[in-house]
Structure formats: C-alpha cells, structure tokens
Amino acid sequence: MDAATNAEFNLLVAGYPSAVVVDRNGNYIALGLDDGIDSTVVASTGGAKTDGNMYTLTGIATTKDLAPFLDSATQTSFLAVVS
C-alpha cells in the first residue's frame, strides 16, 4: 500500500465530506449535504500475486431528506469545476 494514498484516505475520513455520484442511468446525486459523509477505509492485501491490493471505502450519510438529483445546469457547473 502506498503511504501517500494512505495519507489521503486518512484526511478523507477525518472530515465529513460531501460527494456527487453518478448512477448507472447517468443521474448526478449529491450526498452528505446536511452533515457530510462519515467514512471508514479498510486496506487489504492478498497473499498471492493474483490477489488484489485494495482499499474498501464505506460512507454513511444521514440526512432528513433523500439526496437530491442535480439538474442539468448544476451538472454542467459541477463538471466545469472538477474537470
């Protein structure tokens, strides 16, 4: 496991970030807008060469309302910022 990657994940789980995800239908959904996303990270390595070295990231966002979908104008603005 890479030390720099571990450090980045540690920063992620120390805060309560928000996220935008894209579902399989191409819908953009904003998560964690009220209180952020509480995350855990588990690093795992395999014993054999064919086993993966990976991170499992689990996030839980507790909000009073369902996560909103981004409209097309907001999607365009969001993509301009993150690209």
PyMOL commands that place a pseudoatom at each C-alpha (Angstrom):
pseudoatom trace, name=CA, resn=MET, resi=1, chain=A, elem=C, hetatm=0, pos=[0.000, 0.000, 0.000]
pseudoatom trace, name=CA, resn=ASP, resi=2, chain=A, elem=C, hetatm=0, pos=[1.240, 3.452, -0.912]
pseudoatom trace, name=CA, resn=ALA, resi=3, chain=A, elem=C, hetatm=0, pos=[1.966, 5.816, 2.014]
pseudoatom trace, name=CA, resn=ALA, resi=4, chain=A, elem=C, hetatm=0, pos=[0.729, 8.860, 0.088]
pseudoatom trace, name=CA, resn=THR, resi=5, chain=A, elem=C, hetatm=0, pos=[-2.567, 7.112, -0.699]
pseudoatom trace, name=CA, resn=ASN, resi=6, chain=A, elem=C, hetatm=0, pos=[-2.955, 6.095, 2.944]
pseudoatom trace, name=CA, resn=ALA, resi=7, chain=A, elem=C, hetatm=0, pos=[-2.397, 9.713, 3.992]
pseudoatom trace, name=CA, resn=GLU, resi=8, chain=A, elem=C, hetatm=0, pos=[-5.060, 10.949, 1.555]
pseudoatom trace, name=CA, resn=PHE, resi=9, chain=A, elem=C, hetatm=0, pos=[-7.592, 8.425, 2.841]
pseudoatom trace, name=CA, resn=ASN, resi=10, chain=A, elem=C, hetatm=0, pos=[-6.775, 9.407, 6.434]
pseudoatom trace, name=CA, resn=LEU, resi=11, chain=A, elem=C, hetatm=0, pos=[-7.557, 13.035, 5.548]
pseudoatom trace, name=CA, resn=LEU, resi=12, chain=A, elem=C, hetatm=0, pos=[-10.819, 11.950, 3.925]
pseudoatom trace, name=CA, resn=VAL, resi=13, chain=A, elem=C, hetatm=0, pos=[-12.105, 10.014, 6.929]
pseudoatom trace, name=CA, resn=ALA, resi=14, chain=A, elem=C, hetatm=0, pos=[-11.006, 12.736, 9.374]
pseudoatom trace, name=CA, resn=GLY, resi=15, chain=A, elem=C, hetatm=0, pos=[-13.526, 15.150, 7.870]
pseudoatom trace, name=CA, resn=TYR, resi=16, chain=A, elem=C, hetatm=0, pos=[-17.111, 14.907, 6.783]
pseudoatom trace, name=CA, resn=PRO, resi=17, chain=A, elem=C, hetatm=0, pos=[-17.009, 15.481, 3.018]
pseudoatom trace, name=CA, resn=SER, resi=18, chain=A, elem=C, hetatm=0, pos=[-19.929, 15.740, 0.638]
pseudoatom trace, name=CA, resn=ALA, resi=19, chain=A, elem=C, hetatm=0, pos=[-19.935, 13.904, -2.675]
pseudoatom trace, name=CA, resn=VAL, resi=20, chain=A, elem=C, hetatm=0, pos=[-21.605, 13.824, -6.044]
pseudoatom trace, name=CA, resn=VAL, resi=21, chain=A, elem=C, hetatm=0, pos=[-22.125, 10.372, -7.520]
pseudoatom trace, name=CA, resn=VAL, resi=22, chain=A, elem=C, hetatm=0, pos=[-23.331, 9.333, -10.942]
pseudoatom trace, name=CA, resn=ASP, resi=23, chain=A, elem=C, hetatm=0, pos=[-25.641, 6.342, -11.030]
pseudoatom trace, name=CA, resn=ARG, resi=24, chain=A, elem=C, hetatm=0, pos=[-25.880, 3.835, -13.879]
pseudoatom trace, name=CA, resn=ASN, resi=25, chain=A, elem=C, hetatm=0, pos=[-28.609, 5.893, -15.501]
pseudoatom trace, name=CA, resn=GLY, resi=26, chain=A, elem=C, hetatm=0, pos=[-26.376, 8.966, -15.695]
pseudoatom trace, name=CA, resn=ASN, resi=27, chain=A, elem=C, hetatm=0, pos=[-28.143, 10.803, -12.866]
pseudoatom trace, name=CA, resn=TYR, resi=28, chain=A, elem=C, hetatm=0, pos=[-25.967, 13.052, -10.682]
pseudoatom trace, name=CA, resn=ILE, resi=29, chain=A, elem=C, hetatm=0, pos=[-26.861, 12.800, -6.984]
pseudoatom trace, name=CA, resn=ALA, resi=30, chain=A, elem=C, hetatm=0, pos=[-25.490, 14.976, -4.146]
pseudoatom trace, name=CA, resn=LEU, resi=31, chain=A, elem=C, hetatm=0, pos=[-24.717, 13.057, -0.944]
pseudoatom trace, name=CA, resn=GLY, resi=32, chain=A, elem=C, hetatm=0, pos=[-23.959, 14.300, 2.545]
pseudoatom trace, name=CA, resn=LEU, resi=33, chain=A, elem=C, hetatm=0, pos=[-25.232, 17.849, 2.132]
pseudoatom trace, name=CA, resn=ASP, resi=34, chain=A, elem=C, hetatm=0, pos=[-26.575, 18.147, 5.708]
pseudoatom trace, name=CA, resn=ASP, resi=35, chain=A, elem=C, hetatm=0, pos=[-23.786, 16.675, 7.851]
pseudoatom trace, name=CA, resn=GLY, resi=36, chain=A, elem=C, hetatm=0, pos=[-21.278, 15.254, 5.393]
pseudoatom trace, name=CA, resn=ILE, resi=37, chain=A, elem=C, hetatm=0, pos=[-20.379, 11.623, 4.922]
pseudoatom trace, name=CA, resn=ASP, resi=38, chain=A, elem=C, hetatm=0, pos=[-18.939, 9.583, 7.791]
pseudoatom trace, name=CA, resn=SER, resi=39, chain=A, elem=C, hetatm=0, pos=[-16.371, 7.272, 6.182]
pseudoatom trace, name=CA, resn=THR, resi=40, chain=A, elem=C, hetatm=0, pos=[-14.240, 4.280, 7.044]
pseudoatom trace, name=CA, resn=VAL, resi=41, chain=A, elem=C, hetatm=0, pos=[-11.360, 2.884, 4.998]
pseudoatom trace, name=CA, resn=VAL, resi=42, chain=A, elem=C, hetatm=0, pos=[-10.015, -0.653, 5.161]
pseudoatom trace, name=CA, resn=ALA, resi=43, chain=A, elem=C, hetatm=0, pos=[-6.775, -1.503, 3.364]
pseudoatom trace, name=CA, resn=SER, resi=44, chain=A, elem=C, hetatm=0, pos=[-6.332, -5.128, 2.373]
pseudoatom trace, name=CA, resn=THR, resi=45, chain=A, elem=C, hetatm=0, pos=[-3.587, -7.030, 0.634]
pseudoatom trace, name=CA, resn=GLY, resi=46, chain=A, elem=C, hetatm=0, pos=[-3.623, -10.503, -0.755]
pseudoatom trace, name=CA, resn=GLY, resi=47, chain=A, elem=C, hetatm=0, pos=[-1.160, -13.284, -0.147]
pseudoatom trace, name=CA, resn=ALA, resi=48, chain=A, elem=C, hetatm=0, pos=[-0.815, -14.475, -3.744]
pseudoatom trace, name=CA, resn=LYS, resi=49, chain=A, elem=C, hetatm=0, pos=[0.364, -12.427, -6.720]
pseudoatom trace, name=CA, resn=THR, resi=50, chain=A, elem=C, hetatm=0, pos=[-3.109, -12.658, -8.231]
pseudoatom trace, name=CA, resn=ASP, resi=51, chain=A, elem=C, hetatm=0, pos=[-4.765, -11.291, -5.091]
pseudoatom trace, name=CA, resn=GLY, resi=52, chain=A, elem=C, hetatm=0, pos=[-5.616, -7.625, -5.062]
pseudoatom trace, name=CA, resn=ASN, resi=53, chain=A, elem=C, hetatm=0, pos=[-4.125, -4.828, -3.030]
pseudoatom trace, name=CA, resn=MET, resi=54, chain=A, elem=C, hetatm=0, pos=[-7.103, -2.611, -2.424]
pseudoatom trace, name=CA, resn=TYR, resi=55, chain=A, elem=C, hetatm=0, pos=[-8.975, -0.167, -0.281]
pseudoatom trace, name=CA, resn=THR, resi=56, chain=A, elem=C, hetatm=0, pos=[-12.600, -0.573, 0.714]
pseudoatom trace, name=CA, resn=LEU, resi=57, chain=A, elem=C, hetatm=0, pos=[-14.230, 2.791, 1.365]
pseudoatom trace, name=CA, resn=THR, resi=58, chain=A, elem=C, hetatm=0, pos=[-17.579, 2.839, 3.145]
pseudoatom trace, name=CA, resn=GLY, resi=59, chain=A, elem=C, hetatm=0, pos=[-19.514, 6.051, 3.614]
pseudoatom trace, name=CA, resn=ILE, resi=60, chain=A, elem=C, hetatm=0, pos=[-22.699, 6.764, 5.516]
pseudoatom trace, name=CA, resn=ALA, resi=61, chain=A, elem=C, hetatm=0, pos=[-24.639, 9.986, 5.131]
pseudoatom trace, name=CA, resn=THR, resi=62, chain=A, elem=C, hetatm=0, pos=[-27.530, 10.579, 7.499]
pseudoatom trace, name=CA, resn=THR, resi=63, chain=A, elem=C, hetatm=0, pos=[-29.911, 13.243, 6.293]
pseudoatom trace, name=CA, resn=LYS, resi=64, chain=A, elem=C, hetatm=0, pos=[-33.538, 14.020, 6.951]
pseudoatom trace, name=CA, resn=ASP, resi=65, chain=A, elem=C, hetatm=0, pos=[-34.379, 14.146, 3.232]
pseudoatom trace, name=CA, resn=LEU, resi=66, chain=A, elem=C, hetatm=0, pos=[-33.434, 11.934, 0.295]
pseudoatom trace, name=CA, resn=ALA, resi=67, chain=A, elem=C, hetatm=0, pos=[-30.308, 13.000, -1.593]
pseudoatom trace, name=CA, resn=PRO, resi=68, chain=A, elem=C, hetatm=0, pos=[-31.203, 15.474, -4.341]
pseudoatom trace, name=CA, resn=PHE, resi=69, chain=A, elem=C, hetatm=0, pos=[-30.600, 14.979, -8.033]
pseudoatom trace, name=CA, resn=LEU, resi=70, chain=A, elem=C, hetatm=0, pos=[-28.598, 17.706, -9.755]
pseudoatom trace, name=CA, resn=ASP, resi=71, chain=A, elem=C, hetatm=0, pos=[-30.381, 19.454, -12.613]
pseudoatom trace, name=CA, resn=SER, resi=72, chain=A, elem=C, hetatm=0, pos=[-28.588, 19.809, -15.966]
pseudoatom trace, name=CA, resn=ALA, resi=73, chain=A, elem=C, hetatm=0, pos=[-27.333, 23.370, -15.283]
pseudoatom trace, name=CA, resn=THR, resi=74, chain=A, elem=C, hetatm=0, pos=[-25.850, 22.299, -11.933]
pseudoatom trace, name=CA, resn=GLN, resi=75, chain=A, elem=C, hetatm=0, pos=[-24.295, 19.215, -13.547]
pseudoatom trace, name=CA, resn=THR, resi=76, chain=A, elem=C, hetatm=0, pos=[-22.617, 21.428, -16.155]
pseudoatom trace, name=CA, resn=SER, resi=77, chain=A, elem=C, hetatm=0, pos=[-21.296, 23.807, -13.490]
pseudoatom trace, name=CA, resn=PHE, resi=78, chain=A, elem=C, hetatm=0, pos=[-20.099, 20.918, -11.323]
pseudoatom trace, name=CA, resn=LEU, resi=79, chain=A, elem=C, hetatm=0, pos=[-18.266, 19.260, -14.213]
pseudoatom trace, name=CA, resn=ALA, resi=80, chain=A, elem=C, hetatm=0, pos=[-16.604, 22.574, -15.123]
pseudoatom trace, name=CA, resn=VAL, resi=81, chain=A, elem=C, hetatm=0, pos=[-15.229, 22.859, -11.585]
pseudoatom trace, name=CA, resn=VAL, resi=82, chain=A, elem=C, hetatm=0, pos=[-13.942, 19.296, -11.229]
pseudoatom trace, name=CA, resn=SER, resi=83, chain=A, elem=C, hetatm=0, pos=[-12.507, 18.785, -14.703]
for i in range(1, 83): cmd.bond("trace and resi %d" % i, "trace and resi %d" % (i + 1))
show_as sticks, trace
zoom trace
